[in-house]
Amino acid sequence: MYLVKSPLLLKWYYPSLVWHKTRAQSVIYLTFDDGPIPDVTSFVLKTLKSFNAKATFFCIGDNIQKHPAIFDELKADGHAIGNHTFHHLKGWKTDDKTYLENFRQCQQLTNTNLFRPPYGRIKKSQISSLRSEFPELQIIMWDVLSGDFDTQLAPEKCYENVIKHTRNGAIIVFHDSLKAFDRLKYTLPRALQYFSEQGYQFATL
C-alpha cells in the first residue's frame, strides 16, 4: 500500500523535512533512489542527457562500492548526489545507533548534505540524531511517488501517476533499480518529453 501523492498528515507530522520546493516557478525535481547499478542507471543518465535534464540520485553506499565507475559518471554529468544509507535500512525497524552508523558509512562515499530515508520511514529520534551530528543536512521526502517499484503496476499507469500529480516545485521519486526498470524505461522518456513541452525545467536539489 502506498500513496502517489504524499498525504498532508505526514507533512504535518514531519514539518522539518523537505516535501517539495517553491510552487512559484515551473521547475520540477526528478529523483532516483537505490542506485547506482549497471544498465538501469546508465539508461537513466543517457535519457536525462537527451533532454538536457539534471536530477538528484539518492545512492545506496553498498551499490557505490560495487559500481564506482557508474557513480563517477553520475557526478561527471552534473547530477546531485544524496545519501540513502549504506544498506537501505528501514528506520522504523532499526535502532538509532545502527541507523546513524549506516548513514555515516554511506556519507563517507557521498559527502552530501542531502539524505532520503529508505521507504520514507524515519523516526523523529533518528532525525534529531542526524541533525545533531550533521547540522547542514536536508532530509528530502517527496510529493509524487511514481510507483515504478510496484511490479503489479502497468507502465502506462506509472506514467499517469507522474503526469497527473506533478506541479511546480514537485519532487518526484523514481528508482534506478532492476525491479523498477520495466516501468521506468517506459515512463521516464515520456515524462521528460511531456514536461519539456509544458515548459518545465529539471533541476537538482
Secondary structure as GFF3:
##gff-version 3
##sequence-region A 1 205
A	DSSP	alpha_helix	8	13	.	.	.	ID=ss1
A	DSSP	beta_strand	27	33	.	.	.	ID=ss2
A	DSSP	alpha_helix	40	50	.	.	.	ID=ss3
A	DSSP	beta_strand	56	59	.	.	.	ID=ss4
A	DSSP	alpha_helix	61	66	.	.	.	ID=ss5
A	DSSP	alpha_helix	68	76	.	.	.	ID=ss6
A	DSSP	beta_strand	80	83	.	.	.	ID=ss7
A	DSSP	three_ten_helix	91	93	.	.	.	ID=ss8
A	DSSP	alpha_helix	96	110	.	.	.	ID=ss9
A	DSSP	beta_strand	114	115	.	.	.	ID=ss10
A	DSSP	three_ten_helix	118	120	.	.	.	ID=ss11
A	DSSP	alpha_helix	124	133	.	.	.	ID=ss12
A	DSSP	beta_strand	138	139	.	.	.	ID=ss13
A	DSSP	beta_strand	144	145	.	.	.	ID=ss14
A	DSSP	alpha_helix	155	165	.	.	.	ID=ss15
A	DSSP	beta_strand	171	175	.	.	.	ID=ss16
A	DSSP	alpha_helix	181	197	.	.	.	ID=ss17
A	DSSP	beta_strand	201	202	.	.	.	ID=ss18
###
